[in-house]
Amino acid sequence: MNRDFRSVAAAVISVVALSACGSVPQPATQGAAVAKAAVAPPAVIKEGQIVYCSDISAPPLEFYDAARKPQGADIEIGDAIARKLGVQPVWRHTKFASIIPTLVARQCDAILSQLYIKPEREEVVDFVPYMYSGQSILVPKGNPKRVGGLDETLCGLAVSTLISTTAASRIDEQSKKCEQAGRPAIKITRFDQDIAALQELALGRSDAYATTSETAAYYMGQQKETYEFAGAAFDKVKAGIAVRKGNTGLHDAITKAFEQIRSEGTYDQILAKWNLQVDKL
């Protein structure tokens, strides 16, 4: 899910009004704390817990299953970090537009919701980078048109994508390059819903589908024998786990815990489970 279009202006306003807002925190999705706590108040709000703010509406990163239990790559990464910290993870569903003000208002301890690292956000919060986000090309299994990614192999092919997205802009740019090189333009079909753009590929009316890497991974996970990535992801940006500005105790503890789950292979296993290897840091 591409969250880049959402405003970050709310990050520095209306913080006080949040003191009574926010949905009920969700209990941990995995086991209880298993080690002596590496963090304690005031680095975290409550002893023995780390409360994550997350917009739990973006599969495969974070979403609710049929039992209203948080699932996804971000959820599993957050739970793994919590275990290393020796605290219980608690998930507070928070709308993305208000997620930074909610953190600043001490309604949670950290944001784990594929928050892009941007200069204006770094003025308000401190980040621990943990993955990339990017755009990808999805093609039918076996890649019958031999698409190499965002390159000249798309010239003359039909590509479906979503209106007003980074992927759509980049396909437009590539189409112009095709024409400048004397090759056929890309036949671009734009939709207002991802599922419609994917359906175009499924019906054989497009040869490739351009979208975010995360959206592509989600659909691949749903239909593992139907689709595959073509070429490398493009327009990659770093996403980070955010903590309140100056909260060095929690920032450093999360940094250490994250490096531990990377070195032990847990991080790689989580990304592989959710088809997000293209987003590996």
C-alpha positions as CSV (number, residue, x, y, z in Angstrom):
1,M,0.0,0.0,0.0
2,N,1.4,3.3,-1.0
3,R,1.1,5.8,1.9
4,D,3.4,8.5,0.4
5,F,0.5,10.6,-0.7
6,R,-0.9,11.1,2.8
7,S,-0.2,14.4,4.5
8,V,2.5,14.7,7.1
9,A,1.4,18.2,8.1
10,A,-0.6,16.6,11.0
11,A,2.8,15.6,12.5
12,V,3.3,19.0,14.1
13,I,-0.3,20.1,14.9
14,S,-3.2,19.1,17.1
15,V,-1.1,17.0,19.4
16,V,-2.9,18.0,22.6
17,A,-6.3,17.0,21.2
18,L,-5.1,13.4,20.9
19,S,-4.8,12.9,24.6
20,A,-8.2,11.2,24.6
21,C,-8.1,9.7,21.1
22,G,-7.0,6.5,19.6
23,S,-8.5,3.1,19.3
24,V,-8.1,0.4,22.0
25,P,-4.7,-1.2,21.9
26,Q,-4.5,-4.7,20.7
27,P,-2.9,-7.5,22.8
28,A,0.4,-9.0,21.6
29,T,0.1,-11.3,18.6
30,Q,2.9,-13.6,19.9
31,G,4.2,-14.8,23.2
32,A,4.8,-12.8,26.4
33,A,8.1,-11.2,27.3
34,V,10.9,-13.7,27.7
35,A,13.8,-11.7,29.0
36,K,14.7,-9.0,31.5
37,A,13.3,-5.8,30.1
38,A,15.8,-3.7,28.2
39,V,13.6,-0.6,28.4
40,A,11.5,1.0,31.1
41,P,9.7,4.2,31.8
42,P,10.2,7.0,30.8
43,A,11.6,5.4,27.6
44,V,8.3,3.6,27.3
45,I,4.9,4.5,28.7
46,K,4.3,1.4,30.8
47,E,6.6,-1.0,32.5
48,G,6.9,-4.3,30.7
49,Q,5.2,-3.1,27.4
50,I,6.0,-1.4,24.1
51,V,3.0,0.1,22.5
52,Y,3.2,0.4,18.7
53,C,1.1,2.8,16.7
54,S,0.2,1.3,13.4
55,D,-2.4,1.8,10.7
56,I,-3.5,-1.8,10.6
57,S,-5.1,-1.7,7.2
58,A,-2.3,-2.3,4.7
59,P,-1.7,-6.0,3.9
60,P,0.8,-7.6,3.8
61,L,2.4,-5.2,6.2
62,E,-0.3,-4.9,8.8
63,F,-3.9,-6.0,8.7
64,Y,-6.5,-7.8,10.8
65,D,-7.4,-11.4,10.2
66,A,-11.0,-12.8,10.5
67,A,-10.6,-13.0,14.2
68,R,-9.4,-9.3,14.4
69,K,-5.9,-10.4,15.3
70,P,-3.1,-8.1,13.8
71,Q,-1.1,-9.9,11.1
72,G,1.6,-9.0,8.6
73,A,5.3,-8.4,8.2
74,D,5.4,-5.2,10.3
75,I,3.5,-7.0,13.1
76,E,5.9,-9.9,13.2
77,I,8.9,-7.6,13.1
78,G,7.5,-5.5,15.9
79,D,6.8,-8.7,18.0
80,A,10.3,-10.0,17.4
81,I,11.8,-6.7,18.5
82,A,9.6,-6.8,21.6
83,R,10.9,-10.2,22.5
84,K,14.5,-9.0,22.3
85,L,13.6,-6.1,24.5
86,G,11.9,-8.4,27.0
87,V,8.6,-6.6,26.9
88,Q,5.1,-7.3,25.7
89,P,4.1,-5.8,22.3
90,V,0.8,-4.0,22.2
91,W,-0.7,-2.8,18.9
92,R,-2.7,0.4,18.8
93,H,-4.6,0.9,15.5
94,T,-4.0,4.5,14.5
95,K,-5.1,6.3,11.3
96,F,-2.0,7.1,9.3
97,A,-2.8,10.8,9.0
98,S,-2.6,11.2,12.8
99,I,0.1,8.6,13.6
100,I,3.0,11.0,14.3
101,P,0.9,13.3,16.5
102,T,-0.3,10.3,18.4
103,L,3.3,9.2,19.1
104,V,4.3,12.8,20.1
105,A,1.3,12.9,22.5
106,R,2.7,9.7,24.3
107,Q,-0.3,7.6,23.2
108,C,2.2,5.0,22.0
109,D,6.0,4.3,22.3
110,A,6.9,3.8,18.6
111,I,5.4,3.8,15.2
112,L,5.8,0.7,13.1
113,S,3.7,1.3,9.9
114,Q,6.1,1.6,7.0
115,L,6.7,5.3,7.7
116,Y,8.9,6.7,5.0
117,I,12.0,8.5,6.3
118,K,11.8,12.1,5.1
119,P,13.6,15.3,6.3
120,E,10.4,16.9,7.5
121,R,9.5,13.8,9.6
122,E,13.1,13.7,11.0
123,E,12.5,17.1,12.6
124,V,9.7,15.5,14.7
125,V,10.8,11.9,15.4
126,D,13.9,9.8,15.4
127,F,14.0,6.7,13.1
128,V,15.4,3.2,13.1
129,P,15.6,2.2,9.4
130,Y,14.2,-1.3,9.0
131,M,13.1,-1.9,5.3
132,Y,12.7,-0.3,1.9
133,S,9.5,0.5,0.1
134,G,9.4,0.6,-3.7
135,Q,7.6,0.0,-6.9
136,S,7.5,-3.3,-8.9
137,I,6.4,-4.9,-12.1
138,L,4.2,-8.0,-11.7
139,V,3.8,-10.4,-14.6
140,P,2.2,-13.8,-15.2
141,K,4.2,-16.8,-13.8
142,G,6.9,-17.7,-16.2
143,N,7.2,-14.2,-17.5
144,P,6.0,-15.0,-21.1
145,K,6.8,-11.6,-22.5
146,R,10.3,-11.6,-20.9
147,V,9.8,-8.3,-19.1
148,G,13.1,-7.2,-17.5
149,G,11.6,-4.6,-15.2
150,L,11.2,-0.9,-15.8
151,D,13.2,-0.8,-19.0
152,E,13.0,-1.1,-22.8
153,T,11.5,-4.6,-22.5
154,L,8.1,-2.9,-21.8
155,C,8.1,-1.1,-25.1
156,G,5.0,-2.0,-27.1
157,L,3.5,-4.0,-24.3
158,A,0.2,-3.4,-22.4
159,V,0.7,-2.3,-18.8
160,S,-2.1,-1.8,-16.2
161,T,-1.6,0.5,-13.2
162,L,-3.3,2.7,-10.7
163,I,-4.2,6.3,-11.5
164,S,-2.0,9.1,-10.0
165,T,0.6,6.8,-8.5
166,T,4.4,6.7,-8.6
167,A,4.2,3.5,-10.6
168,A,2.0,5.2,-13.2
169,S,4.3,8.2,-13.5
170,R,7.4,5.9,-14.0
171,I,5.6,3.8,-16.7
172,D,4.7,7.1,-18.5
173,E,8.4,8.1,-18.4
174,Q,9.5,4.8,-19.7
175,S,6.9,4.9,-22.6
176,K,8.4,8.3,-23.7
177,K,11.9,6.7,-23.6
178,C,10.6,3.9,-25.9
179,E,9.3,6.4,-28.4
180,Q,12.5,8.5,-28.3
181,A,14.4,5.3,-29.1
182,G,12.1,4.7,-32.1
183,R,10.3,1.8,-30.4
184,P,6.5,1.4,-29.8
185,A,5.0,3.3,-26.8
186,I,3.7,1.3,-23.8
187,K,0.0,0.8,-24.0
188,I,-1.0,2.0,-20.5
189,T,-4.4,1.4,-18.9
190,R,-5.1,3.2,-15.7
191,F,-7.6,2.1,-13.0
192,D,-8.8,3.7,-9.8
193,Q,-8.5,0.4,-7.8
194,D,-5.5,-2.0,-7.6
195,I,-7.7,-5.0,-7.9
196,A,-9.1,-3.8,-11.3
197,A,-5.6,-3.3,-12.6
198,L,-4.6,-6.8,-11.4
199,Q,-7.7,-8.2,-13.0
200,E,-6.6,-6.7,-16.3
201,L,-3.4,-8.8,-16.0
202,A,-5.3,-11.9,-14.9
203,L,-7.6,-11.7,-18.0
204,G,-4.7,-11.3,-20.4
205,R,-5.6,-7.8,-21.4
206,S,-2.3,-6.5,-20.1
207,D,1.1,-8.0,-20.1
208,A,2.3,-6.5,-16.9
209,Y,1.0,-4.7,-13.8
210,A,2.9,-1.8,-12.1
211,T,2.2,-1.1,-8.4
212,T,4.0,-0.9,-5.1
213,S,6.2,-3.8,-4.1
214,E,4.0,-4.4,-1.1
215,T,0.8,-4.6,-3.0
216,A,2.4,-6.9,-5.6
217,A,3.7,-9.1,-2.8
218,Y,0.3,-9.3,-1.2
219,Y,-1.3,-10.5,-4.5
220,M,1.5,-12.9,-5.1
221,G,0.9,-14.4,-1.7
222,Q,-2.8,-14.8,-2.5
223,Q,-2.0,-16.5,-5.8
224,K,1.5,-18.0,-5.6
225,E,1.4,-20.0,-8.8
226,T,-0.1,-17.2,-10.9
227,Y,2.3,-14.2,-10.7
228,E,6.0,-13.2,-10.3
229,F,8.1,-10.1,-10.1
230,A,9.8,-8.9,-13.3
231,G,13.2,-7.3,-12.6
232,A,14.3,-5.3,-9.7
233,A,12.1,-2.9,-7.6
234,F,12.6,0.8,-8.4
235,D,12.1,4.1,-6.7
236,K,13.0,2.6,-3.4
237,V,12.9,4.7,-0.2
238,K,13.7,3.7,3.4
239,A,11.0,3.2,6.0
240,G,11.8,3.4,9.7
241,I,10.5,2.6,13.1
242,A,9.8,6.0,14.7
243,V,10.2,7.1,18.3
244,R,9.8,10.4,20.0
245,K,12.5,12.9,19.3
246,G,15.3,12.6,21.8
247,N,14.1,9.3,23.2
248,T,17.6,7.8,22.9
249,G,17.0,5.0,25.3
250,L,14.3,3.4,23.3
251,H,15.9,4.3,19.9
252,D,19.1,2.6,20.8
253,A,17.3,-0.4,22.3
254,I,15.2,-0.9,19.2
255,T,18.3,-0.5,17.0
256,K,20.1,-3.2,18.9
257,A,17.1,-5.5,18.9
258,F,16.6,-5.1,15.2
259,E,20.2,-5.9,14.5
260,Q,19.8,-9.0,16.6
261,I,16.8,-10.3,14.6
262,R,18.7,-9.5,11.4
263,S,21.8,-11.4,12.4
264,E,19.8,-14.4,13.6
265,G,17.8,-14.7,10.4
266,T,14.4,-13.8,11.8
267,Y,14.1,-10.7,9.7
268,D,14.8,-12.6,6.5
269,Q,12.3,-15.3,7.4
270,I,9.6,-12.7,8.0
271,L,10.2,-10.9,4.7
272,A,10.2,-14.3,2.9
273,K,7.0,-15.4,4.5
274,W,5.2,-12.2,3.2
275,N,7.0,-12.2,-0.2
276,L,8.8,-8.9,0.7
277,Q,12.4,-9.9,0.0
278,V,12.5,-6.9,-2.5
279,D,12.1,-4.6,0.5
280,K,15.0,-6.0,2.5
281,L,17.2,-3.4,4.1
